[in-house]
Amino acid sequence: MVDSPGHTVPTSPLLQTKLYVPRSRPGLVSRARLIERLNQAIEGRLTILSAPAGFGKTTLLGQWLASERAAAWVSLDQSDNEPTLFWAYVIAALQTVHDVH
């Protein structure tokens, strides 16, 4: 299906596994200083966590979110580099936090 010239709307269902918040695993080293910085960051409108691959971003966020915070999560990869698909995933993630009909 085409929504505007050159833009295709996804017709296949979204992968629900891309919307799962990562779980904190027992036995991981606690990153108290970084957890505290995330706690402070929620006072802002937008927080971006950026680091190279393998630096523990997902692990850190899993630990932080384990304290029963409401969070929308989207795992993206190169194949999701299409605006319509990206926003479909963002909306689906937000719907996991806020029951929107």
DAFEN-V452319 format. One record per residue. N is the residue number from 1. RES is the residue in one small letter. PHI is phi in whole degrees, 0 to 359 (999 if undefined). PSI is psi in whole degrees, -180 to 180 (NA if undefined). Layout:
BEGIN
{{N/RES/PHI/PSI} {N/RES/PHI/PSI}}
END
This chain:
BEGIN
{{1/m/999/142} {2/v/246/129} {3/d/264/-25} {4/s/201/165} {5/p/307/123} {6/g/84/-3} {7/h/244/128} {8/t/253/133} {9/v/272/132} {10/p/298/133} {11/t/254/-15} {12/s/271/155} {13/p/295/151} {14/l/288/148} {15/l/283/113} {16/q/295/-26} {17/t/295/-22} {18/k/286/-9} {19/l/255/2} {20/y/279/127} {21/v/291/133} {22/p/295/142} {23/r/268/144} {24/s/284/135} {25/r/261/142} {26/p/294/151} {27/g/89/1} {28/l/279/151} {29/v/292/129} {30/s/287/138} {31/r/249/66} {32/a/305/-42} {33/r/296/-43} {34/l/288/-36} {35/i/298/-43} {36/e/297/-39} {37/r/295/-38} {38/l/294/-40} {39/n/300/-40} {40/q/289/-35} {41/a/293/-25} {42/i/292/-10} {43/e/287/-21} {44/g/276/176} {45/r/277/-31} {46/l/212/135} {47/t/235/131} {48/i/244/126} {49/l/256/118} {50/s/229/132} {51/a/195/160} {52/p/298/162} {53/a/304/138} {54/g/86/5} {55/f/269/3} {56/g/92/23} {57/k/299/-49} {58/t/295/-41} {59/t/298/-46} {60/l/299/-48} {61/l/295/-36} {62/g/298/-42} {63/q/295/-45} {64/w/295/-43} {65/l/285/-13} {66/a/296/-16} {67/s/274/33} {68/e/62/39} {69/r/275/143} {70/a/281/129} {71/a/210/140} {72/a/266/134} {73/w/230/134} {74/v/226/124} {75/s/264/119} {76/l/246/153} {77/d/223/-179} {78/q/305/-34} {79/s/289/-11} {80/d/265/16} {81/n/276/58} {82/e/219/122} {83/p/308/-44} {84/t/296/-43} {85/l/293/-43} {86/f/304/-51} {87/w/292/-31} {88/a/298/-42} {89/y/292/-41} {90/v/299/-46} {91/i/297/-44} {92/a/298/-39} {93/a/294/-44} {94/l/297/-33} {95/q/291/-21} {96/t/287/-22} {97/v/264/-44} {98/h/243/120} {99/d/291/96} {100/v/254/131} {101/h/243/NA}}
END
